[in-house]
């Protein structure tokens, strides 16, 4: 049986394009800020260095993105709960509300898109997407010096 890796690459490209377009068109949150907020929401307070490692982005890029998010009231800087000197970012109340709204619109849209899929296929797709993303992070981490 043929391994359709090129087909996966193509479909991943389309998926990325659709996801970016969806966020720009509907929720008013910049994609990069949405990704930052989602990661902090899932992982808890994060420093610039931790965000840099998580996203493989230059610290200066993340400083620009977090500055915008703080200015817009979406993120707040706090002292590290673990006691280190580093400042960490958390979602503000406004940020938590805006992220919930944006995520809710995305989930609603996906529910409509997948409406005619049987539940077992939706669940299998969710499992495979998770496995795919874990594999991407493991590949990335193995390549990072």
MOWO-V588133 format. One line per field, one symbol per residue. phi: phi as a letter, one per 40 degrees, with the letter a starting at -180 (. if undefined). A space follows every 50 residues. Layout:
phi = ???
//
This chain:
phi = .cccccccdcccccdccccccccccbbgcddccdcdccccccbgdbcdcc cdccbfbcdcccccccccccdcgcbbcbccdcgccccbbbccdccccccc ccccccccccccccdcccdcccccccccccdcccccccccccccc
//
